[in-house]
Amino acid sequence: MISTFKRAAVAALLSVAITSPVLAQAATGGILTLDIERLYADSAAAKNAQAQMITRYQTPQQQANTAFDTARNTYQTQVAAAQKLIGPNGDPSKLPPATQQALGQAEDRVGEARNQALAVQQAIQDSAAYVREQIIQAVVPIAEQVRAERKAALLVPRGTVLAADPAGDVTAVILPRLDQRLTAVQIVRPAPTAPAAGAAPAAGAPAAAAPRPQPQGR
């Protein structure tokens, strides 16, 4: 089933390559490729981001992983001890209340430690995504400049094509230009700013209704 799907996908892709006006034009003007993953690894911006992320996340990640391992091992030890009390076919509900409570608390600590470790991992992933966005934003005008200089029809990420002439790879051309344009990045996405108090409503937004006068007592 998977092989059939892959064959169909390749056939469809080749069909598009033959019939698409854009790719037909590209065959005449030439296609350049760019190894974006190399930019994410070797550019000055990427190395700056890596140093920042080590400083910000390495210790919290190690602490979170250690806390999770400790909580899990403690829980497993308590479960093994409880199992000995009730036997292989025993009823867990017959455990002393204090033991049941201790097991529940240990299980809760495992969940909390797991959530903390996942939160740190999610923060790392969010930072990496934000760094990539900044690199892409900086590289787009450089890529267009190189495409125009080479009089190519397209410049595409190398991983998006089935095959390409290595002579058309312009990563080595773009990378030093990117390093000149972007040497440092932020690793934490700025929080959205709230509108200032008393700010005028956006164009097209309905204005707030004026308060109605209240009747005065006689």
Buried (B, 14 or more C-beta within 10 A) or exposed (E): EEEEEEEEEEEEEEEEBEEEEEBEEBBEEBBBBBBBEBBBEBBBBBBBBBEBBEEBBEEBBEEBBEBBEEBBEBBEEBEEEBEEEBEEEEEEEEBEEEBBEBBEEBBEBBEEBBEBBEEBBEBBEEBBEBBBEBBEEBBEEBBEBBBEEBEBBBBBEBEEBEEBEEEBBBBEBBBEBBBEBBEEBEBEEEEEEEEEEEEEEEEEEEEEEEEEEEEEEE
